[in-house]
């Protein structure tokens, strides 16, 4: 069965901040690409300076094009904790990602959380992926409720082994 015809596969990854959710998502994306699947979506790595988190980037998976999503001490209208959401930057990347979704076998989103949901076009992108019939792997912010499918809770104790469990489940579901 091809990824396109597998309509039910929904994988959600959640856990506390800093536990390795994005790292696991990137591992899964890379393994799927190595297996000749086309993956589209975005991820939001944290940015650290002198060992301290100063913000987040948003990166399109298909093109690796990225920009700031949110940053400390930035100017903007949306604040989430100590971060200011940089809407124009995120909008530019979300538009790139939206244009790549139709070409993908599998969709990946990191993350479905407060920052991303405050930006209308990113929210639309997330809704588009959730409503798609394509297989989906998404990271859920710890405040978001599971959305059906299979949810994996990442911990420091399981993060090194669970990525293989998730990968094997995805690959067996796509066969």
Residue pairs with C-beta under 8 A, 6 or more apart in sequence:
1 174
1 175
2 105
2 174
3 37
3 105
3 106
3 134
3 135
3 174
4 105
4 134
6 135
6 173
6 174
7 133
7 134
8 149
9 135
9 136
9 149
9 170
9 173
9 174
10 135
10 136
10 138
10 147
10 148
10 149
10 150
11 135
11 136
11 137
11 138
11 149
11 150
11 152
11 166
11 169
11 170
12 138
12 139
12 140
12 146
12 147
12 149
12 150
12 151
12 152
13 21
13 24
13 25
13 137
13 138
13 139
13 140
13 151
13 152
13 154
13 166
14 21
14 139
14 140
14 141
14 142
14 144
14 146
14 151
14 152
14 153
14 154
15 21
15 142
15 153
15 154
15 155
16 142
16 155
17 142
18 46
19 154
19 155
19 156
19 159
20 154
20 156
20 159
21 110
21 111
21 139
21 154
22 43
22 44
22 45
22 46
22 110
22 111
22 139
23 159
24 154
24 159
24 162
24 163
24 166
25 43
25 108
25 110
25 137
25 139
26 43
27 163
27 167
28 108
28 137
28 163
28 166
28 167
28 170
29 39
29 43
29 61
29 108
29 137
31 167
32 39
32 106
32 170
33 39
35 171
37 105
37 106
37 174
38 62
38 103
38 104
38 105
38 106
39 61
39 62
39 104
39 105
39 106
39 107
39 108
40 61
40 62
40 97
40 100
40 101
40 103
40 104
40 106
40 107
40 108
41 60
41 61
41 97
41 101
41 104
41 107
41 108
41 109
41 110
41 129
42 58
42 59
42 60
42 61
42 93
42 94
42 97
42 108
42 109
42 110
42 125
43 58
43 59
43 61
43 108
43 109
43 110
43 111
43 139
44 56
44 57
44 58
44 59
44 69
44 110
44 111
44 115
44 116
45 56
45 57
45 59
46 53
46 55
46 56
47 53
47 54
47 55
47 56
47 57
47 68
47 71
48 54
54 71
54 72
55 68
55 69
55 70
55 71
55 72
55 74
55 83
56 68
56 69
56 70
56 71
56 83
56 115
57 66
57 67
57 68
57 69
58 66
58 67
58 68
58 69
58 89
58 90
58 93
58 94
58 122
59 65
59 66
59 93
60 66
60 93
60 96
60 97
60 100
61 97
61 100
61 108
62 96
62 97
62 100
62 103
62 104
63 96
63 100
65 93
65 96
66 93
67 86
67 89
67 90
67 92
67 93
68 74
68 86
68 89
69 85
69 86
69 89
69 90
69 115
69 116
70 80
70 83
70 84
70 85
70 86
70 115
71 83
71 84
71 86
72 82
72 83
72 84
73 84
74 83
74 84
74 86
75 84
76 84
76 85
76 86
76 87
77 87
78 84
78 85
78 87
78 118
78 119
79 85
80 114
80 115
80 118
83 115
85 115
85 118
85 119
87 119
90 116
90 119
90 121
90 122
91 119
91 121
91 122
94 119
94 121
94 122
94 124
94 125
95 121
97 125
98 121
98 124
98 125
98 128
101 107
101 128
101 129
101 132
101 134
104 134
105 134
105 135
106 134
106 135
106 136
106 137
106 174
107 129
107 132
107 134
107 135
107 136
107 137
108 136
108 137
108 138
109 125
109 126
109 129
109 136
109 137
109 138
109 139
110 138
110 139
111 138
111 139
111 140
111 141
112 126
112 138
112 139
112 140
112 141
112 144
113 140
113 141
113 143
113 144
114 141
114 143
116 122
116 123
116 126
117 123
117 126
129 136
129 138
130 136
130 138
130 147
135 170
135 173
135 174
136 149
137 170
138 147
140 146
140 147
140 151
150 169
152 162
152 165
152 166
154 162
